[in-house]
Amino acid sequence: MKRILVVEDEVDIRSFEVINLRRVGYETVEAGTGEEALEIYDSDPAGFDIVLLDVSMPGMDGFEVCRELRKRSGEIGIIMLTARTQEMDKVSGLMYGADDYITKPFSLTELNARVDSLYRRVEINQNKNRVGVVDEITLGEFKLNLRKRVLEKNGTAIELTQVEFKIVEFFLTNPDKPIDRTEILTQVWGDSYVGEEKIVDVNIRRLRMKIEQDPSNPKNLVTVWGMGYKWCSN
């Protein structure tokens, strides 16, 4: 069963989300606060595929919950819901480790499309682990273990979210090749993704903070002006 934790303090909105998600085949568990969401997650950390997480909540807000969830798991899918339109709020959610965001108000079609797209990525990752993939990709000082889903730099593990892992995997299998944002978006988020291309840039920024010695002057994951990005092999 596809299982999703719905975290929303407004009862009417939460009920709207839950009814719709159940209608399209998801098993849902509800939380009205960030604190309750973490308690539910901690009681069954392997029991959820996705967390649908509101940003504006009393007490622990969505950003803090997202950060805490990412400390616990790099594999669970996280979608942030926000009524805010400021660019910085969207970027903040992604920088805290969210995989995607949806701005309120949203349609049922958009909600279903975003949740389904993220679930497919989570499922692909889980299936890779089940079939025992043992492949590794080694490029310079980096080694990507496709079974354990771990990236190492000079033997030191770097913790990645599932989206970051997919981006790194895509680049390491295409070293020194400039890749445009649309191609990255399609490969990582899927061709049915209905969001904005800026999600690519935010994730690249977040990745650079993890892999580069000087993120403001990257040597590995570089910008190719007018085209996109590439991973340099040397």
C-alpha positions as CSV (number, residue, x, y, z in Angstrom):
1,M,0.0,0.0,0.0
2,K,1.2,3.5,-0.9
3,R,1.4,5.3,2.5
4,I,1.6,9.0,3.1
5,L,1.8,11.2,6.2
6,V,-0.4,14.3,5.8
7,V,0.7,17.1,8.1
8,E,-1.6,20.1,8.2
9,D,-3.0,22.1,11.1
10,E,-6.2,23.3,9.4
11,V,-8.7,20.5,9.7
12,D,-10.7,21.4,6.6
13,I,-7.7,21.5,4.3
14,R,-6.3,18.3,5.8
15,S,-9.6,16.5,5.3
16,F,-9.7,17.7,1.7
17,E,-6.2,16.4,1.0
18,V,-6.8,13.1,2.8
19,I,-10.1,12.3,1.1
20,N,-8.6,13.0,-2.3
21,L,-5.4,10.9,-1.6
22,R,-7.5,8.0,-0.4
23,R,-9.7,8.2,-3.4
24,V,-6.6,7.7,-5.7
25,G,-5.2,4.8,-3.8
26,Y,-3.0,6.2,-0.9
27,E,-3.2,5.0,2.7
28,T,-3.1,8.2,4.7
29,V,-2.1,9.0,8.3
30,E,-2.9,12.5,9.7
31,A,-1.0,14.9,11.9
32,G,-2.2,18.3,13.0
33,T,1.2,19.6,14.3
34,G,4.8,19.2,13.5
35,E,5.5,17.6,16.8
36,E,2.8,15.1,16.3
37,A,4.1,14.3,12.8
38,L,7.6,13.5,14.1
39,E,6.1,11.3,16.9
40,I,4.1,9.4,14.3
41,Y,7.1,9.0,12.0
42,D,9.4,7.9,14.8
43,S,6.9,5.2,15.8
44,D,7.1,3.6,12.3
45,P,10.1,5.1,10.3
46,A,9.9,2.5,7.6
47,G,6.1,2.8,7.2
48,F,5.8,5.9,5.1
49,D,6.7,6.7,1.5
50,I,5.8,10.4,1.4
51,V,5.2,13.2,3.8
52,L,2.9,16.0,2.6
53,L,4.0,18.9,4.9
54,D,2.4,22.3,5.4
55,V,4.9,25.1,6.1
56,S,2.8,27.5,8.3
57,M,1.9,25.6,11.5
58,P,1.9,26.7,15.1
59,G,4.8,25.5,17.2
60,M,7.2,23.6,15.0
61,D,6.8,24.8,11.5
62,G,7.2,22.9,8.3
63,F,10.7,23.9,7.7
64,E,11.9,22.6,11.0
65,V,9.9,19.3,10.6
66,C,11.5,18.9,7.1
67,R,14.9,19.4,8.6
68,E,14.2,16.8,11.3
69,L,12.8,14.3,8.9
70,R,15.9,14.6,6.7
71,K,18.1,13.9,9.7
72,R,16.2,10.6,10.0
73,S,15.9,9.6,6.4
74,G,17.3,10.6,3.0
75,E,14.9,8.3,1.2
76,I,11.4,9.4,2.3
77,G,9.7,11.8,-0.2
78,I,8.8,15.2,1.2
79,I,6.4,17.7,-0.5
80,M,6.0,21.1,1.1
81,L,2.7,23.0,1.0
82,T,2.8,26.7,1.3
83,A,0.3,29.6,0.9
84,R,3.2,32.0,0.5
85,T,4.3,33.2,-2.9
86,Q,7.7,34.6,-2.0
87,E,10.5,33.0,-3.9
88,M,12.6,32.7,-0.7
89,D,10.0,30.5,1.0
90,K,10.0,28.0,-1.8
91,V,13.8,28.0,-1.9
92,S,14.0,27.6,1.9
93,G,11.9,24.4,1.8
94,L,14.1,22.8,-0.9
95,M,17.2,23.8,1.0
96,Y,15.9,22.1,4.1
97,G,15.6,18.9,2.1
98,A,12.2,18.9,0.5
99,D,11.8,17.1,-2.8
100,D,9.1,19.4,-4.2
101,Y,6.7,22.2,-3.2
102,I,3.1,23.1,-4.0
103,T,1.7,26.6,-3.6
104,K,-1.8,27.0,-2.2
105,P,-4.4,27.1,-3.5
106,F,-3.8,24.1,-5.7
107,S,-6.0,21.8,-7.8
108,L,-6.6,18.1,-7.1
109,T,-5.0,17.4,-10.5
110,E,-1.8,19.2,-9.5
111,L,-1.7,17.5,-6.0
112,N,-2.2,14.1,-7.5
113,A,0.4,14.7,-10.2
114,R,3.1,15.8,-7.8
115,V,2.4,13.1,-5.3
116,D,2.3,10.4,-8.0
117,S,5.6,11.6,-9.5
118,L,7.4,11.6,-6.2
119,Y,6.0,8.2,-5.3
120,R,7.3,6.7,-8.5
121,R,10.8,8.0,-7.7
122,V,10.6,6.6,-4.1
123,E,9.3,3.2,-5.5
124,I,12.2,3.0,-8.0
125,N,14.7,3.6,-5.3
126,Q,13.1,1.0,-3.0
127,N,13.1,-1.6,-5.9
128,K,16.7,-1.0,-6.6
129,N,17.5,-1.9,-3.0
130,R,15.3,-5.0,-3.1
131,V,16.9,-6.5,-6.2
132,G,20.4,-6.1,-4.8
133,V,22.0,-3.8,-7.2
134,V,25.8,-3.8,-6.4
135,D,27.1,-1.4,-9.0
136,E,29.3,1.5,-8.2
137,I,30.3,4.5,-10.2
138,T,33.7,5.9,-9.5
139,L,34.8,9.3,-10.9
140,G,37.9,11.0,-9.5
141,E,37.6,11.4,-5.8
142,F,33.9,10.4,-5.8
143,K,32.4,7.0,-5.5
144,L,28.6,6.4,-5.8
145,N,27.3,3.1,-4.5
146,L,24.0,2.4,-6.3
147,R,22.9,-0.3,-3.9
148,K,23.6,1.4,-0.6
149,R,22.7,4.8,-2.2
150,V,25.8,6.4,-0.7
151,L,28.1,9.0,-2.2
152,E,31.7,9.1,-0.9
153,K,34.3,11.8,-1.5
154,N,37.8,10.6,-0.7
155,G,36.3,7.8,1.4
156,T,34.0,10.2,3.5
157,A,30.2,9.6,3.1
158,I,28.1,12.5,2.0
159,E,24.4,12.3,3.0
160,L,22.1,12.9,0.1
161,T,18.3,13.1,-0.3
162,Q,16.8,10.8,-3.0
163,V,16.5,13.7,-5.4
164,E,20.2,14.7,-4.8
165,F,21.2,11.1,-5.3
166,K,19.4,10.9,-8.7
167,I,21.0,14.1,-9.8
168,V,24.5,12.9,-8.9
169,E,23.8,9.5,-10.6
170,F,22.7,11.3,-13.7
171,F,25.8,13.5,-13.8
172,L,28.3,10.7,-13.0
173,T,26.9,8.6,-15.8
174,N,27.4,11.6,-18.1
175,P,30.7,13.1,-17.0
176,D,31.9,16.3,-18.8
177,K,28.7,16.5,-20.7
178,P,26.7,19.8,-20.4
179,I,23.2,19.0,-19.4
180,D,20.4,21.5,-19.6
181,R,17.8,22.1,-16.9
182,T,14.9,20.5,-18.9
183,E,16.9,17.3,-19.4
184,I,17.7,17.2,-15.6
185,L,14.1,17.9,-14.7
186,T,12.8,15.1,-17.0
187,Q,15.4,12.6,-15.8
188,V,15.0,13.2,-12.1
189,W,11.4,14.5,-11.6
190,G,9.9,12.7,-14.6
191,D,8.3,13.9,-17.9
192,S,5.0,14.4,-16.1
193,Y,6.3,16.9,-13.6
194,V,4.3,20.1,-13.6
195,G,6.5,22.3,-11.5
196,E,9.1,25.0,-12.3
197,E,12.6,24.5,-13.6
198,K,14.0,26.6,-10.7
199,I,13.8,23.5,-8.6
200,V,16.8,22.2,-10.5
201,D,18.9,25.3,-9.6
202,V,18.0,25.0,-5.9
203,N,19.0,21.4,-5.8
204,I,22.3,22.1,-7.6
205,R,23.0,24.8,-5.1
206,R,22.3,22.4,-2.2
207,L,24.4,19.7,-3.7
208,R,27.4,22.1,-4.1
209,M,27.2,22.9,-0.4
210,K,27.7,19.2,0.2
211,I,30.3,18.2,-2.3
212,E,32.4,21.3,-3.1
213,Q,35.2,22.6,-1.0
214,D,34.2,26.2,-2.0
215,P,30.5,26.1,-3.1
216,S,30.7,29.7,-4.4
217,N,33.6,28.6,-6.7
218,P,32.6,25.0,-7.7
219,K,35.2,22.7,-9.4
220,N,33.1,19.6,-9.8
221,L,29.5,20.6,-10.5
222,V,30.0,23.6,-12.7
223,T,27.6,25.9,-14.6
224,V,27.8,26.0,-18.4
225,W,26.5,29.4,-19.2
226,G,23.6,29.4,-21.6
227,M,23.3,25.6,-21.4
228,G,23.0,24.2,-17.9
229,Y,25.5,22.2,-15.7
230,K,28.1,19.6,-16.0
231,W,30.2,17.3,-13.7
232,C,33.9,17.7,-14.4
233,S,35.8,14.5,-14.3
234,N,39.1,16.1,-13.4
